[in-house]
């Protein structure tokens, strides 16, 4: 226990875990809990154990155990391991960044626990009516990671191109897809040309990872008519993960405007998402019949 905290204060924070993991805490209380977790190693450890307990028994965690076999480490604190590995590697060039993610098993654990514990918001559940309404059939899952959305979207009948650095996470995705007799291969971000003609760019919790989104997303944004991101107005910053490039909602709105996309008005049913539609440009206006 650190001097700045008291056991009572810690208990006060830990009772919030069940609501916090389901993203059901009011913003102020969630921020307060995040700040406490960042400062209190004991509560951080309790939070890590809590997440693992919540993930226990899930098919996803069972798959990770089987995939990693003898290398599987129960209760591994991947969040801190990831932050520490980043601080040690300190990659500065795009190539070094890519190499970091290509070799990160911490990231595989982290994405799996985030998803299997129920901590990850129900993005796909909220998006399904929108995808249907917009007539989306084909998607790029950009920054697919372990590909939970890729696999789920495919099982719902969508055609999906998973895109990410080839890494332990994408190998896990490919292993799971092959095991269900529907093999798939993740495409590296600079090889996305093959995905021309895609309806939608599904890019969840990935914008913060892109150092130069104008460069990285130019190709996919030139082909799609719909973009779905996490809700850009929810403040997510916490933890010691310095690989994130935090951008404000206004910065993201300006970025997408440069590519002719504008955000749609959010609704309570899509509270975790921002849906972006291509703004009709002057050249799209049909000319009057002669
Ligand atoms: Zn504490």
py3Dmol code that shows the C-alpha trace and the ligand (Angstrom):
import py3Dmol

protein = """\
ATOM      1  CA  UNK A   1       0.000   0.000   0.000  1.00  0.00           C
ATOM      2  CA  UNK A   2       1.433   3.411  -0.907  1.00  0.00           C
ATOM      3  CA  UNK A   3       1.509   6.196   1.629  1.00  0.00           C
ATOM      4  CA  UNK A   4      -0.907   8.293  -0.410  1.00  0.00           C
ATOM      5  CA  UNK A   5      -3.707   5.775  -0.040  1.00  0.00           C
ATOM      6  CA  UNK A   6      -5.523   4.083   2.792  1.00  0.00           C
ATOM      7  CA  UNK A   7      -7.063   0.609   2.851  1.00  0.00           C
ATOM      8  CA  UNK A   8     -10.507   2.169   3.251  1.00  0.00           C
ATOM      9  CA  UNK A   9      -9.940   4.326   0.191  1.00  0.00           C
ATOM     10  CA  UNK A  10      -8.827   1.217  -1.702  1.00  0.00           C
ATOM     11  CA  UNK A  11     -11.946  -0.703  -0.663  1.00  0.00           C
ATOM     12  CA  UNK A  12     -14.034   2.248  -1.757  1.00  0.00           C
ATOM     13  CA  UNK A  13     -12.450   1.987  -5.203  1.00  0.00           C
ATOM     14  CA  UNK A  14     -12.503  -1.796  -5.527  1.00  0.00           C
ATOM     15  CA  UNK A  15     -16.275  -2.057  -5.040  1.00  0.00           C
ATOM     16  CA  UNK A  16     -16.534  -0.125  -8.305  1.00  0.00           C
ATOM     17  CA  UNK A  17     -14.787  -2.853 -10.345  1.00  0.00           C
ATOM     18  CA  UNK A  18     -17.996  -4.648 -11.489  1.00  0.00           C
ATOM     19  CA  UNK A  19     -19.534  -1.456 -12.876  1.00  0.00           C
ATOM     20  CA  UNK A  20     -16.183  -0.216 -14.198  1.00  0.00           C
ATOM     21  CA  UNK A  21     -15.469  -3.354 -16.181  1.00  0.00           C
ATOM     22  CA  UNK A  22     -18.845  -3.053 -17.901  1.00  0.00           C
ATOM     23  CA  UNK A  23     -18.173   0.641 -18.683  1.00  0.00           C
ATOM     24  CA  UNK A  24     -21.156   1.576 -16.539  1.00  0.00           C
ATOM     25  CA  UNK A  25     -19.539   4.073 -14.178  1.00  0.00           C
ATOM     26  CA  UNK A  26     -20.303   7.760 -14.583  1.00  0.00           C
ATOM     27  CA  UNK A  27     -17.396   9.578 -16.212  1.00  0.00           C
ATOM     28  CA  UNK A  28     -16.208  11.319 -13.058  1.00  0.00           C
ATOM     29  CA  UNK A  29     -16.180   8.124 -10.973  1.00  0.00           C
ATOM     30  CA  UNK A  30     -14.478   6.167 -13.757  1.00  0.00           C
ATOM     31  CA  UNK A  31     -11.786   8.846 -14.035  1.00  0.00           C
ATOM     32  CA  UNK A  32     -11.281   8.804 -10.293  1.00  0.00           C
ATOM     33  CA  UNK A  33     -10.922   5.026 -10.299  1.00  0.00           C
ATOM     34  CA  UNK A  34      -8.457   5.155 -13.231  1.00  0.00           C
ATOM     35  CA  UNK A  35      -6.342   7.715 -11.400  1.00  0.00           C
ATOM     36  CA  UNK A  36      -6.354   5.518  -8.312  1.00  0.00           C
ATOM     37  CA  UNK A  37      -5.376   2.423 -10.303  1.00  0.00           C
ATOM     38  CA  UNK A  38      -2.511   4.338 -11.888  1.00  0.00           C
ATOM     39  CA  UNK A  39      -1.187   5.292  -8.459  1.00  0.00           C
ATOM     40  CA  UNK A  40      -1.990   2.289  -6.250  1.00  0.00           C
ATOM     41  CA  UNK A  41      -0.055  -0.895  -7.081  1.00  0.00           C
ATOM     42  CA  UNK A  42      -2.181  -3.013  -4.715  1.00  0.00           C
ATOM     43  CA  UNK A  43      -5.426  -1.972  -6.354  1.00  0.00           C
ATOM     44  CA  UNK A  44      -3.865  -2.413  -9.775  1.00  0.00           C
ATOM     45  CA  UNK A  45      -2.972  -5.998  -8.850  1.00  0.00           C
ATOM     46  CA  UNK A  46      -6.511  -6.556  -7.527  1.00  0.00           C
ATOM     47  CA  UNK A  47      -7.911  -5.144 -10.790  1.00  0.00           C
ATOM     48  CA  UNK A  48      -5.708  -7.446 -12.890  1.00  0.00           C
ATOM     49  CA  UNK A  49      -6.852 -10.471 -10.872  1.00  0.00           C
ATOM     50  CA  UNK A  50     -10.473  -9.321 -11.138  1.00  0.00           C
ATOM     51  CA  UNK A  51     -10.212  -9.088 -14.930  1.00  0.00           C
ATOM     52  CA  UNK A  52      -8.743 -12.594 -15.115  1.00  0.00           C
ATOM     53  CA  UNK A  53     -11.511 -13.941 -12.884  1.00  0.00           C
ATOM     54  CA  UNK A  54     -14.118 -12.377 -15.158  1.00  0.00           C
ATOM     55  CA  UNK A  55     -12.428 -13.899 -18.220  1.00  0.00           C
ATOM     56  CA  UNK A  56     -12.217 -17.365 -16.664  1.00  0.00           C
ATOM     57  CA  UNK A  57     -14.410 -19.901 -18.391  1.00  0.00           C
ATOM     58  CA  UNK A  58     -14.725 -17.869 -21.602  1.00  0.00           C
ATOM     59  CA  UNK A  59     -14.112 -19.631 -24.906  1.00  0.00           C
ATOM     60  CA  UNK A  60     -11.680 -16.883 -25.881  1.00  0.00           C
ATOM     61  CA  UNK A  61      -9.427 -17.352 -22.858  1.00  0.00           C
ATOM     62  CA  UNK A  62      -9.672 -21.124 -23.283  1.00  0.00           C
ATOM     63  CA  UNK A  63      -8.448 -20.664 -26.838  1.00  0.00           C
ATOM     64  CA  UNK A  64      -5.525 -18.512 -25.696  1.00  0.00           C
ATOM     65  CA  UNK A  65      -4.521 -21.177 -23.173  1.00  0.00           C
ATOM     66  CA  UNK A  66      -4.572 -23.801 -25.904  1.00  0.00           C
ATOM     67  CA  UNK A  67      -2.804 -21.578 -28.436  1.00  0.00           C
ATOM     68  CA  UNK A  68       0.062 -20.678 -26.079  1.00  0.00           C
ATOM     69  CA  UNK A  69       0.183 -24.174 -24.538  1.00  0.00           C
ATOM     70  CA  UNK A  70       3.208 -24.448 -22.216  1.00  0.00           C
ATOM     71  CA  UNK A  71       3.939 -20.734 -22.580  1.00  0.00           C
ATOM     72  CA  UNK A  72       0.559 -19.715 -21.131  1.00  0.00           C
ATOM     73  CA  UNK A  73       0.941 -17.637 -17.945  1.00  0.00           C
ATOM     74  CA  UNK A  74      -2.252 -17.336 -15.868  1.00  0.00           C
ATOM     75  CA  UNK A  75      -2.881 -13.918 -14.280  1.00  0.00           C
ATOM     76  CA  UNK A  76      -0.168 -12.356 -16.397  1.00  0.00           C
ATOM     77  CA  UNK A  77      -0.275  -8.559 -15.934  1.00  0.00           C
ATOM     78  CA  UNK A  78       0.001  -7.709 -19.599  1.00  0.00           C
ATOM     79  CA  UNK A  79      -0.900  -4.032 -19.201  1.00  0.00           C
ATOM     80  CA  UNK A  80       2.117  -3.274 -17.064  1.00  0.00           C
ATOM     81  CA  UNK A  81       4.332  -5.635 -19.048  1.00  0.00           C
ATOM     82  CA  UNK A  82       3.344  -3.867 -22.250  1.00  0.00           C
ATOM     83  CA  UNK A  83       4.048  -0.421 -20.832  1.00  0.00           C
ATOM     84  CA  UNK A  84       7.401  -1.574 -19.453  1.00  0.00           C
ATOM     85  CA  UNK A  85       8.381  -3.220 -22.743  1.00  0.00           C
ATOM     86  CA  UNK A  86       7.533  -0.016 -24.610  1.00  0.00           C
ATOM     87  CA  UNK A  87       9.637   2.073 -22.212  1.00  0.00           C
ATOM     88  CA  UNK A  88      12.555  -0.302 -22.693  1.00  0.00           C
ATOM     89  CA  UNK A  89      12.278  -0.459 -26.484  1.00  0.00           C
ATOM     90  CA  UNK A  90      11.450   3.260 -26.941  1.00  0.00           C
ATOM     91  CA  UNK A  91      10.825   2.826 -30.664  1.00  0.00           C
ATOM     92  CA  UNK A  92      11.027   6.150 -32.482  1.00  0.00           C
ATOM     93  CA  UNK A  93      10.787   5.277 -36.162  1.00  0.00           C
ATOM     94  CA  UNK A  94       7.684   3.809 -37.854  1.00  0.00           C
ATOM     95  CA  UNK A  95       9.703   0.664 -38.629  1.00  0.00           C
ATOM     96  CA  UNK A  96      10.727   0.257 -34.989  1.00  0.00           C
ATOM     97  CA  UNK A  97       7.134   0.802 -33.837  1.00  0.00           C
ATOM     98  CA  UNK A  98       5.899  -1.815 -36.272  1.00  0.00           C
ATOM     99  CA  UNK A  99       8.575  -4.230 -35.093  1.00  0.00           C
ATOM    100  CA  UNK A 100       7.500  -3.682 -31.481  1.00  0.00           C
ATOM    101  CA  UNK A 101       3.915  -4.691 -32.228  1.00  0.00           C
ATOM    102  CA  UNK A 102       4.973  -7.534 -34.532  1.00  0.00           C
ATOM    103  CA  UNK A 103       6.765  -9.238 -31.653  1.00  0.00           C
ATOM    104  CA  UNK A 104       4.471  -8.389 -28.728  1.00  0.00           C
ATOM    105  CA  UNK A 105       2.938 -11.312 -26.875  1.00  0.00           C
ATOM    106  CA  UNK A 106       1.969  -8.839 -24.129  1.00  0.00           C
ATOM    107  CA  UNK A 107      -0.413  -7.259 -26.597  1.00  0.00           C
ATOM    108  CA  UNK A 108      -1.977 -10.640 -27.348  1.00  0.00           C
ATOM    109  CA  UNK A 109      -2.678 -11.210 -23.646  1.00  0.00           C
ATOM    110  CA  UNK A 110      -3.875  -7.660 -23.194  1.00  0.00           C
ATOM    111  CA  UNK A 111      -6.407  -7.772 -26.030  1.00  0.00           C
ATOM    112  CA  UNK A 112      -7.624 -11.202 -24.966  1.00  0.00           C
ATOM    113  CA  UNK A 113      -8.218 -10.247 -21.328  1.00  0.00           C
ATOM    114  CA  UNK A 114      -9.763  -6.896 -22.327  1.00  0.00           C
ATOM    115  CA  UNK A 115     -12.230  -8.770 -24.506  1.00  0.00           C
ATOM    116  CA  UNK A 116     -12.799 -11.984 -22.519  1.00  0.00           C
ATOM    117  CA  UNK A 117     -13.385 -10.123 -19.235  1.00  0.00           C
ATOM    118  CA  UNK A 118     -16.202  -8.073 -20.753  1.00  0.00           C
ATOM    119  CA  UNK A 119     -14.170  -4.889 -20.366  1.00  0.00           C
ATOM    120  CA  UNK A 120     -14.322  -4.187 -24.091  1.00  0.00           C
ATOM    121  CA  UNK A 121     -17.499  -2.277 -24.952  1.00  0.00           C
ATOM    122  CA  UNK A 122     -20.169  -4.080 -27.024  1.00  0.00           C
ATOM    123  CA  UNK A 123     -19.087  -2.333 -30.224  1.00  0.00           C
ATOM    124  CA  UNK A 124     -20.352  -4.945 -32.621  1.00  0.00           C
ATOM    125  CA  UNK A 125     -23.708  -5.416 -30.897  1.00  0.00           C
ATOM    126  CA  UNK A 126     -24.282  -1.661 -31.152  1.00  0.00           C
ATOM    127  CA  UNK A 127     -23.069  -1.499 -34.761  1.00  0.00           C
ATOM    128  CA  UNK A 128     -25.135  -4.318 -36.230  1.00  0.00           C
ATOM    129  CA  UNK A 129     -28.354  -2.333 -36.882  1.00  0.00           C
ATOM    130  CA  UNK A 130     -26.273   0.448 -38.439  1.00  0.00           C
ATOM    131  CA  UNK A 131     -24.373  -1.911 -40.737  1.00  0.00           C
ATOM    132  CA  UNK A 132     -27.686  -3.370 -41.823  1.00  0.00           C
ATOM    133  CA  UNK A 133     -29.311   0.020 -42.324  1.00  0.00           C
ATOM    134  CA  UNK A 134     -26.373   1.276 -44.411  1.00  0.00           C
ATOM    135  CA  UNK A 135     -26.261  -1.864 -46.531  1.00  0.00           C
ATOM    136  CA  UNK A 136     -22.687  -2.681 -45.524  1.00  0.00           C
ATOM    137  CA  UNK A 137     -21.522  -6.114 -46.691  1.00  0.00           C
ATOM    138  CA  UNK A 138     -17.727  -5.853 -46.797  1.00  0.00           C
ATOM    139  CA  UNK A 139     -15.432  -4.366 -44.173  1.00  0.00           C
ATOM    140  CA  UNK A 140     -11.785  -3.800 -43.406  1.00  0.00           C
ATOM    141  CA  UNK A 141     -11.107  -4.565 -39.730  1.00  0.00           C
ATOM    142  CA  UNK A 142      -8.178  -2.142 -39.410  1.00  0.00           C
ATOM    143  CA  UNK A 143      -5.996  -2.878 -36.396  1.00  0.00           C
ATOM    144  CA  UNK A 144      -7.815  -6.174 -36.021  1.00  0.00           C
ATOM    145  CA  UNK A 145      -5.433  -7.540 -33.380  1.00  0.00           C
ATOM    146  CA  UNK A 146      -6.811 -10.858 -32.119  1.00  0.00           C
ATOM    147  CA  UNK A 147      -9.661 -10.432 -34.611  1.00  0.00           C
ATOM    148  CA  UNK A 148     -12.626 -10.989 -32.324  1.00  0.00           C
ATOM    149  CA  UNK A 149     -14.678  -8.597 -34.483  1.00  0.00           C
ATOM    150  CA  UNK A 150     -13.375 -10.162 -37.703  1.00  0.00           C
ATOM    151  CA  UNK A 151     -14.490 -13.628 -36.623  1.00  0.00           C
ATOM    152  CA  UNK A 152     -17.844 -12.435 -35.289  1.00  0.00           C
ATOM    153  CA  UNK A 153     -18.585 -10.332 -38.388  1.00  0.00           C
ATOM    154  CA  UNK A 154     -17.711 -13.290 -40.610  1.00  0.00           C
ATOM    155  CA  UNK A 155     -20.013 -15.556 -38.626  1.00  0.00           C
ATOM    156  CA  UNK A 156     -22.776 -12.999 -39.271  1.00  0.00           C
ATOM    157  CA  UNK A 157     -22.202 -13.231 -43.015  1.00  0.00           C
ATOM    158  CA  UNK A 158     -20.001 -10.195 -43.644  1.00  0.00           C
ATOM    159  CA  UNK A 159     -16.904 -10.311 -45.815  1.00  0.00           C
ATOM    160  CA  UNK A 160     -14.024  -9.020 -43.704  1.00  0.00           C
ATOM    161  CA  UNK A 161     -10.412  -8.154 -44.448  1.00  0.00           C
ATOM    162  CA  UNK A 162      -8.507  -8.260 -41.164  1.00  0.00           C
ATOM    163  CA  UNK A 163      -5.603  -5.808 -41.232  1.00  0.00           C
ATOM    164  CA  UNK A 164      -2.769  -5.518 -38.750  1.00  0.00           C
ATOM    165  CA  UNK A 165       0.934  -6.114 -38.343  1.00  0.00           C
ATOM    166  CA  UNK A 166       1.641  -9.820 -38.430  1.00  0.00           C
ATOM    167  CA  UNK A 167       2.117 -10.583 -34.758  1.00  0.00           C
ATOM    168  CA  UNK A 168       1.265 -13.084 -32.032  1.00  0.00           C
ATOM    169  CA  UNK A 169      -2.226 -11.505 -32.004  1.00  0.00           C
ATOM    170  CA  UNK A 170      -2.879 -12.084 -35.722  1.00  0.00           C
ATOM    171  CA  UNK A 171      -1.367 -15.573 -35.494  1.00  0.00           C
ATOM    172  CA  UNK A 172      -3.925 -16.280 -32.752  1.00  0.00           C
ATOM    173  CA  UNK A 173      -6.680 -14.979 -35.042  1.00  0.00           C
ATOM    174  CA  UNK A 174      -5.457 -17.172 -37.910  1.00  0.00           C
ATOM    175  CA  UNK A 175      -5.166 -20.181 -35.602  1.00  0.00           C
ATOM    176  CA  UNK A 176      -8.756 -19.723 -34.398  1.00  0.00           C
ATOM    177  CA  UNK A 177     -10.076 -19.204 -37.936  1.00  0.00           C
ATOM    178  CA  UNK A 178      -8.293 -22.305 -39.235  1.00  0.00           C
ATOM    179  CA  UNK A 179      -9.611 -24.347 -36.339  1.00  0.00           C
ATOM    180  CA  UNK A 180     -13.167 -23.440 -37.282  1.00  0.00           C
ATOM    181  CA  UNK A 181     -12.417 -24.517 -40.874  1.00  0.00           C
ATOM    182  CA  UNK A 182     -12.671 -20.978 -42.221  1.00  0.00           C
ATOM    183  CA  UNK A 183      -9.027 -19.968 -42.718  1.00  0.00           C
ATOM    184  CA  UNK A 184      -8.193 -16.286 -42.952  1.00  0.00           C
ATOM    185  CA  UNK A 185      -4.980 -14.278 -43.168  1.00  0.00           C
ATOM    186  CA  UNK A 186      -4.393 -10.824 -41.767  1.00  0.00           C
ATOM    187  CA  UNK A 187      -3.151  -8.260 -44.276  1.00  0.00           C
ATOM    188  CA  UNK A 188      -0.294  -5.954 -43.312  1.00  0.00           C
ATOM    189  CA  UNK A 189      -1.389  -2.276 -43.310  1.00  0.00           C
ATOM    190  CA  UNK A 190       0.773  -1.362 -46.318  1.00  0.00           C
ATOM    191  CA  UNK A 191      -0.758  -4.207 -48.361  1.00  0.00           C
ATOM    192  CA  UNK A 192      -4.349  -3.052 -48.176  1.00  0.00           C
ATOM    193  CA  UNK A 193      -4.668  -2.302 -51.919  1.00  0.00           C
ATOM    194  CA  UNK A 194      -6.365  -5.669 -52.291  1.00  0.00           C
ATOM    195  CA  UNK A 195      -9.313  -4.396 -50.253  1.00  0.00           C
ATOM    196  CA  UNK A 196     -10.457  -1.840 -52.851  1.00  0.00           C
ATOM    197  CA  UNK A 197     -14.227  -1.902 -53.220  1.00  0.00           C
ATOM    198  CA  UNK A 198     -14.899  -2.350 -49.525  1.00  0.00           C
ATOM    199  CA  UNK A 199     -18.027  -0.741 -48.018  1.00  0.00           C
ATOM    200  CA  UNK A 200     -16.783   0.146 -44.558  1.00  0.00           C
ATOM    201  CA  UNK A 201     -13.669   0.770 -42.518  1.00  0.00           C
ATOM    202  CA  UNK A 202     -14.079  -0.753 -39.050  1.00  0.00           C
ATOM    203  CA  UNK A 203     -11.373   0.871 -36.953  1.00  0.00           C
ATOM    204  CA  UNK A 204     -11.974   0.384 -33.256  1.00  0.00           C
ATOM    205  CA  UNK A 205      -9.526   1.515 -30.560  1.00  0.00           C
ATOM    206  CA  UNK A 206      -6.842   1.852 -33.221  1.00  0.00           C
ATOM    207  CA  UNK A 207      -6.789   5.548 -34.185  1.00  0.00           C
ATOM    208  CA  UNK A 208      -4.724   6.272 -31.075  1.00  0.00           C
ATOM    209  CA  UNK A 209      -2.074   3.834 -32.315  1.00  0.00           C
ATOM    210  CA  UNK A 210      -1.473   5.586 -35.631  1.00  0.00           C
ATOM    211  CA  UNK A 211       1.355   8.119 -35.641  1.00  0.00           C
ATOM    212  CA  UNK A 212       0.449   9.437 -39.125  1.00  0.00           C
ATOM    213  CA  UNK A 213      -3.219   8.616 -39.842  1.00  0.00           C
ATOM    214  CA  UNK A 214      -3.216  10.746 -43.020  1.00  0.00           C
ATOM    215  CA  UNK A 215      -0.562   8.440 -44.408  1.00  0.00           C
ATOM    216  CA  UNK A 216      -1.798   5.161 -42.917  1.00  0.00           C
ATOM    217  CA  UNK A 217      -5.506   5.589 -43.669  1.00  0.00           C
ATOM    218  CA  UNK A 218      -5.394   7.413 -47.025  1.00  0.00           C
ATOM    219  CA  UNK A 219      -5.870   4.213 -49.012  1.00  0.00           C
ATOM    220  CA  UNK A 220      -8.779   2.667 -47.054  1.00  0.00           C
ATOM    221  CA  UNK A 221     -10.528   6.061 -46.668  1.00  0.00           C
ATOM    222  CA  UNK A 222     -10.416   6.554 -50.425  1.00  0.00           C
ATOM    223  CA  UNK A 223     -12.401   3.360 -51.034  1.00  0.00           C
ATOM    224  CA  UNK A 224     -15.055   3.120 -48.304  1.00  0.00           C
ATOM    225  CA  UNK A 225     -18.278   5.067 -47.769  1.00  0.00           C
ATOM    226  CA  UNK A 226     -18.693   4.329 -44.049  1.00  0.00           C
ATOM    227  CA  UNK A 227     -16.250   4.423 -41.144  1.00  0.00           C
ATOM    228  CA  UNK A 228     -16.987   3.092 -37.675  1.00  0.00           C
ATOM    229  CA  UNK A 229     -14.757   4.072 -34.781  1.00  0.00           C
ATOM    230  CA  UNK A 230     -15.099   3.991 -31.015  1.00  0.00           C
ATOM    231  CA  UNK A 231     -17.008   6.994 -29.649  1.00  0.00           C
ATOM    232  CA  UNK A 232     -14.446   9.753 -30.085  1.00  0.00           C
ATOM    233  CA  UNK A 233     -16.023  11.948 -27.409  1.00  0.00           C
ATOM    234  CA  UNK A 234     -15.379   9.456 -24.602  1.00  0.00           C
ATOM    235  CA  UNK A 235     -12.141  10.244 -22.833  1.00  0.00           C
ATOM    236  CA  UNK A 236     -10.179   7.012 -22.595  1.00  0.00           C
ATOM    237  CA  UNK A 237      -6.737   8.091 -21.464  1.00  0.00           C
ATOM    238  CA  UNK A 238      -5.404   6.067 -18.561  1.00  0.00           C
ATOM    239  CA  UNK A 239      -2.561   3.828 -17.626  1.00  0.00           C
ATOM    240  CA  UNK A 240       1.054   4.105 -18.630  1.00  0.00           C
ATOM    241  CA  UNK A 241       0.667   3.094 -22.253  1.00  0.00           C
ATOM    242  CA  UNK A 242       2.791   5.711 -23.938  1.00  0.00           C
ATOM    243  CA  UNK A 243       2.405   4.188 -27.392  1.00  0.00           C
ATOM    244  CA  UNK A 244      -0.918   5.976 -27.681  1.00  0.00           C
ATOM    245  CA  UNK A 245      -1.165   9.200 -29.670  1.00  0.00           C
ATOM    246  CA  UNK A 246      -4.104  10.892 -27.981  1.00  0.00           C
ATOM    247  CA  UNK A 247      -6.181  13.114 -30.238  1.00  0.00           C
ATOM    248  CA  UNK A 248      -9.088  15.298 -29.235  1.00  0.00           C
ATOM    249  CA  UNK A 249     -12.529  14.838 -30.763  1.00  0.00           C
ATOM    250  CA  UNK A 250     -12.039  18.087 -32.722  1.00  0.00           C
ATOM    251  CA  UNK A 251      -8.728  16.854 -34.131  1.00  0.00           C
ATOM    252  CA  UNK A 252     -10.388  13.632 -35.281  1.00  0.00           C
ATOM    253  CA  UNK A 253     -13.347  15.485 -36.794  1.00  0.00           C
ATOM    254  CA  UNK A 254     -10.894  17.671 -38.745  1.00  0.00           C
ATOM    255  CA  UNK A 255      -8.896  14.629 -39.799  1.00  0.00           C
ATOM    256  CA  UNK A 256     -11.958  12.834 -41.166  1.00  0.00           C
ATOM    257  CA  UNK A 257     -13.261  16.063 -42.755  1.00  0.00           C
ATOM    258  CA  UNK A 258     -10.014  16.196 -44.762  1.00  0.00           C
ATOM    259  CA  UNK A 259     -11.047  12.813 -46.185  1.00  0.00           C
ATOM    260  CA  UNK A 260     -14.679  13.945 -46.744  1.00  0.00           C
ATOM    261  CA  UNK A 261     -16.215  12.093 -43.791  1.00  0.00           C
ATOM    262  CA  UNK A 262     -18.482  13.613 -41.174  1.00  0.00           C
ATOM    263  CA  UNK A 263     -19.654  12.108 -37.857  1.00  0.00           C
ATOM    264  CA  UNK A 264     -23.303  11.124 -37.492  1.00  0.00           C
ATOM    265  CA  UNK A 265     -25.310  12.228 -34.487  1.00  0.00           C
ATOM    266  CA  UNK A 266     -24.829   9.620 -31.734  1.00  0.00           C
ATOM    267  CA  UNK A 267     -27.791   7.856 -30.166  1.00  0.00           C
ATOM    268  CA  UNK A 268     -28.113   6.099 -26.803  1.00  0.00           C
ATOM    269  CA  UNK A 269     -28.140   2.766 -28.670  1.00  0.00           C
ATOM    270  CA  UNK A 270     -24.767   3.512 -30.261  1.00  0.00           C
ATOM    271  CA  UNK A 271     -23.160   5.198 -27.269  1.00  0.00           C
ATOM    272  CA  UNK A 272     -19.810   3.433 -27.746  1.00  0.00           C
ATOM    273  CA  UNK A 273     -19.477   4.273 -31.434  1.00  0.00           C
ATOM    274  CA  UNK A 274     -18.948   7.128 -33.807  1.00  0.00           C
ATOM    275  CA  UNK A 275     -20.306   6.466 -37.290  1.00  0.00           C
ATOM    276  CA  UNK A 276     -18.778   8.503 -40.117  1.00  0.00           C
ATOM    277  CA  UNK A 277     -20.364   8.855 -43.536  1.00  0.00           C
ATOM    278  CA  UNK A 278     -18.826  10.219 -46.687  1.00  0.00           C
ATOM    279  CA  UNK A 279     -19.913  13.785 -47.275  1.00  0.00           C
ATOM    280  CA  UNK A 280     -21.349  14.177 -50.779  1.00  0.00           C
ATOM    281  CA  UNK A 281     -18.892  16.312 -52.720  1.00  0.00           C
ATOM    282  CA  UNK A 282     -19.701  18.717 -55.551  1.00  0.00           C
ATOM    283  CA  UNK A 283     -18.421  16.213 -58.112  1.00  0.00           C
ATOM    284  CA  UNK A 284     -20.932  13.612 -56.806  1.00  0.00           C
ATOM    285  CA  UNK A 285     -23.890  15.870 -57.621  1.00  0.00           C
ATOM    286  CA  UNK A 286     -25.708  14.394 -60.598  1.00  0.00           C
ATOM    287  CA  UNK A 287     -25.740  16.701 -63.583  1.00  0.00           C
ATOM    288  CA  UNK A 288     -29.110  17.780 -64.906  1.00  0.00           C
ATOM    289  CA  UNK A 289     -30.358  15.633 -67.782  1.00  0.00           C
ATOM    290  CA  UNK A 290     -29.959  17.309 -71.147  1.00  0.00           C
TER     291      UNK A 290
END
"""
ligand_1 = """\
1
ZN
Zn -5.724 1.253 -3.753
"""
view = py3Dmol.view(width=600, height=400)
view.addModel(protein, "pdb")
view.setStyle({"model": 0}, {"cartoon": {"style": "trace"}})
view.addModel(ligand_1, "xyz")
view.setStyle({"model": 1}, {"stick": {}})
view.zoomTo()
view.show()
